[in-house]
């Protein structure tokens, strides 16, 4: 029996590591925090690029209208929607940061601090 325990202790067993392998209980929360933060950041960048591209397309629509009232109205409508969307996007990000700072969370994506603030 002692020989089996000695041999078992002497044989090194590989440990799992790498992407997706959590190292503890808090690691799952921080992994989720990173994923949510990255997704929101990427979606914000994509939204800004989309609305900027739509503003450029609306400008091209004004140029290509060549005096046609219907085409000018379509380009004006597209430009209005694009500017409104970009404004809403910027205000939403700013308001989210402002509310987070007002309730005492320096980073809204810091889930640990949010749970601590709620007493969980």
C-alpha positions as CSV (number, residue, x, y, z in Angstrom):
1,X,0.0,0.0,0.0
2,X,2.8,2.4,0.9
3,X,4.5,1.6,-2.4
4,X,1.4,2.5,-4.4
5,X,1.1,5.8,-2.6
6,X,4.8,6.5,-3.1
7,X,4.5,5.7,-6.9
8,X,1.3,7.8,-7.2
9,X,3.0,10.8,-5.5
10,X,6.1,10.4,-7.8
11,X,4.2,10.4,-11.1
12,X,3.4,14.0,-12.2
13,X,0.0,14.4,-13.6
14,X,-0.6,17.1,-16.2
15,X,-2.8,20.0,-15.3
16,X,-5.2,21.7,-17.6
17,X,-4.5,25.3,-18.6
18,X,-5.3,27.6,-21.4
19,X,-8.2,29.6,-22.8
20,X,-11.5,28.7,-21.3
21,X,-9.9,27.0,-18.2
22,X,-11.0,28.8,-15.1
23,X,-8.6,29.0,-12.2
24,X,-11.1,29.7,-9.4
25,X,-14.6,30.7,-8.5
26,X,-14.0,34.4,-9.1
27,X,-12.5,33.7,-12.5
28,X,-15.9,33.0,-14.0
29,X,-17.2,36.4,-13.0
30,X,-14.1,38.2,-14.4
31,X,-14.3,36.2,-17.6
32,X,-18.0,37.2,-18.0
33,X,-17.1,40.8,-17.2
34,X,-14.4,40.8,-19.9
35,X,-16.7,39.2,-22.5
36,X,-19.6,41.6,-21.8
37,X,-17.2,44.6,-21.8
38,X,-15.6,43.5,-25.1
39,X,-19.0,42.8,-26.8
40,X,-20.4,46.2,-25.7
41,X,-17.2,48.0,-26.9
42,X,-17.2,46.2,-30.3
43,X,-20.9,46.9,-30.8
44,X,-20.3,50.6,-30.0
45,X,-17.5,50.8,-32.5
46,X,-19.6,49.0,-35.1
47,X,-22.5,51.4,-34.5
48,X,-20.4,54.5,-34.8
49,X,-18.8,53.2,-38.0
50,X,-22.3,52.2,-39.4
51,X,-23.9,55.6,-38.7
52,X,-20.8,57.4,-40.1
53,X,-21.0,55.4,-43.2
54,X,-24.7,56.2,-43.5
55,X,-24.0,59.9,-43.2
56,X,-21.5,59.7,-46.0
57,X,-24.0,57.7,-48.2
58,X,-26.7,60.4,-47.4
59,X,-24.3,63.1,-48.5
60,X,-23.6,61.2,-51.7
61,X,-27.4,61.0,-52.1
62,X,-27.7,64.8,-52.0
63,X,-25.0,65.1,-54.7
64,X,-26.5,62.4,-56.9
65,X,-30.1,63.9,-56.5
66,X,-29.3,66.6,-59.1
67,X,-32.3,68.7,-58.2
68,X,-34.8,65.8,-58.0
69,X,-37.1,66.7,-55.1
70,X,-38.0,63.1,-54.2
71,X,-34.3,62.0,-54.2
72,X,-33.4,65.1,-52.1
73,X,-36.2,64.2,-49.6
74,X,-34.9,60.6,-49.4
75,X,-31.3,61.8,-48.8
76,X,-32.5,64.3,-46.2
77,X,-34.5,61.5,-44.4
78,X,-31.5,59.2,-44.5
79,X,-29.2,61.9,-43.1
80,X,-31.6,62.8,-40.3
81,X,-31.9,59.1,-39.3
82,X,-28.2,58.6,-39.4
83,X,-27.4,61.7,-37.3
84,X,-30.2,60.8,-34.8
85,X,-28.8,57.2,-34.5
86,X,-25.3,58.5,-33.9
87,X,-26.5,61.0,-31.4
88,X,-28.5,58.3,-29.5
89,X,-25.5,56.0,-29.5
90,X,-23.1,58.6,-28.1
91,X,-25.7,59.8,-25.5
92,X,-26.3,56.2,-24.4
93,X,-22.7,55.5,-23.8
94,X,-22.2,58.8,-22.0
95,X,-25.3,58.3,-19.8
96,X,-24.3,54.8,-18.9
97,X,-20.9,56.1,-17.7
98,X,-22.5,59.0,-15.9
99,X,-25.0,56.8,-14.0
100,X,-22.2,54.3,-13.1
101,X,-20.0,57.1,-11.7
102,X,-23.0,58.6,-9.7
103,X,-23.8,55.3,-8.0
104,X,-20.1,54.7,-7.2
105,X,-19.0,52.3,-9.8
106,X,-16.0,53.6,-11.7
107,X,-16.4,51.0,-14.4
108,X,-20.0,49.9,-15.2
109,X,-18.6,46.5,-16.5
110,X,-17.0,45.8,-13.1
111,X,-19.5,43.1,-12.0
112,X,-17.6,42.3,-8.7
113,X,-18.0,46.0,-7.6
114,X,-21.6,45.9,-8.6
115,X,-22.3,42.8,-6.5
116,X,-20.4,44.3,-3.6
117,X,-22.4,47.5,-3.8
118,X,-25.7,45.5,-3.8
119,X,-24.4,43.5,-0.8
120,X,-24.3,40.1,-2.6
